[in-house]
Structure formats: structure tokens, C-alpha cells
Amino acid sequence: MPSRHLLPLLALSLSLAGCATPQAQLRTGLASAGLSDGMAACMAQDMTPRLSVKQLLRLRSLSHVTDRNPRKTSIDAYLYQVRALGDGEIWSITSRAAARCALGL
């Protein structure tokens, strides 16, 4: 059992674990959806300032699709899923970020 002195530190660390930045959450979601870590990091950096919280939450739903092999999803397959969300702005921002990151711009 942790000592009484460690309990506040443990509680603080657990509470901070849920405070990841939107960019970190998007990066994790893109990687969970099957994109490579490098592509996910690049796209998240580009997309986060351009998307609303509601749009970020909609994108999060794509990380839960179960028929994907992690880290093996092509950009085309991911963009197809983004387009299925029916939000043209999300698709436009995501596809531009994917193009910029793929080209190294």
C-alpha cells in the first residue's frame, strides 16, 4: 500500500494523464486509425489549429474502426473514411494535411 505521502502525488499524476493536448490526442487517434507515427504526428500538427473541438471528436470515431491493421492503413483508405463522415471541412483539412505531410512540406 502506498504511503500517505505518495497518495497526493499519485492522484496528481493520474489527473494529468487525462489532460493531453488536442494535438496529442489527434496524433494518437490518427496512429490508432492505422497511419504511421510520423504521418500521424505531421498531420496532427497541421490539422489541430484548423478543426473545431466537435470536428476533432468526429475524427476520433475513426480510430475505433476495427477492420484495420494498425500502422498499415494507406492515406487513401483513411481519407475514404474521413469523407464518409460527411463533413467537407474535415475532409478538406485532412486531405491537405495528408498531401503536405506526404510531400514533406
KEMAR-799495 format. One record per residue (C-alpha): residue number from 0; chain; x, y, z negated. Coordinates in steps of 0.25 Angstrom, whole numbers, m for minus. Layout:
   num   chaine       X       Y       Z
   NUM        A       X       Y       Z
...
***
This chain:
   num   chaine       X       Y       Z
     0        A       0       0       0
     1        A       6      14       4
     2        A      10      23      m8
     3        A       1      34     m11
     4        A      11      44      m6
     5        A      11      38       8
     6        A      m4      38      10
     7        A      m5      53      14
     8        A       6      51      24
     9        A      m1      38      29
    10        A     m15      46      30
    11        A      m8      57      37
    12        A      m1      49      48
    13        A     m14      41      51
    14        A     m22      54      53
    15        A     m11      60      62
    16        A     m12      47      71
    17        A     m25      52      76
    18        A     m20      65      79
    19        A     m13      62      93
    20        A     m14      73     103
    21        A     m23      73     114
    22        A     m11      71     123
    23        A      m6      59     115
    24        A     m20      53     115
    25        A     m21      55     130
    26        A      m8      49     133
    27        A     m11      37     124
    28        A     m25      35     132
    29        A     m18      36     145
    30        A      m8      26     141
    31        A     m19      17     135
    32        A     m26      18     149
    33        A     m14      12     155
    34        A      m6      23     160
    35        A       9      23     158
    36        A      14      30     145
    37        A      22      40     154
    38        A      10      43     163
    39        A       1      44     151
    40        A      10      54     144
    41        A      11      63     156
    42        A      m4      63     159
    43        A      m8      65     145
    44        A       1      77     144
    45        A      m5      83     157
    46        A     m19      80     154
    47        A     m21      83     139
    48        A     m22      98     141
    49        A     m31      97     152
    50        A     m42      88     147
    51        A     m53      91     136
    52        A     m54      82     124
    53        A     m66      76     130
    54        A     m59      72     142
    55        A     m47      66     134
    56        A     m57      58     127
    57        A     m63      53     140
    58        A     m49      49     145
    59        A     m47      42     132
    60        A     m58      32     136
    61        A     m49      27     148
    62        A     m39      22     138
    63        A     m49      11     133
    64        A     m51       4     147
    65        A     m48     m10     144
    66        A     m45     m15     158
    67        A     m31      m8     159
    68        A     m18     m14     157
    69        A     m11      m3     148
    70        A       0       5     155
    71        A      m3      m1     168
    72        A     m15       8     173
    73        A     m12      15     186
    74        A     m15      30     187
    75        A     m25      27     198
    76        A     m32      18     189
    77        A     m32      27     177
    78        A     m37      39     186
    79        A     m49      30     191
    80        A     m53      28     176
    81        A     m52      43     174
    82        A     m60      46     186
    83        A     m71      37     180
    84        A     m73      46     168
    85        A     m80      55     178
    86        A     m73      68     173
    87        A     m66      75     185
    88        A     m57      84     176
    89        A     m52      72     168
    90        A     m49      65     181
    91        A     m42      77     188
    92        A     m33      80     176
    93        A     m30      65     174
    94        A     m26      63     189
    95        A     m18      76     190
    96        A     m10      72     177
    97        A      m8      58     183
    98        A      m3      64     196
    99        A       6      74     189
   100        A      12      63     180
   101        A      14      53     191
   102        A      21      63     199
   103        A      29      68     187
   104        A      25      82     188
***
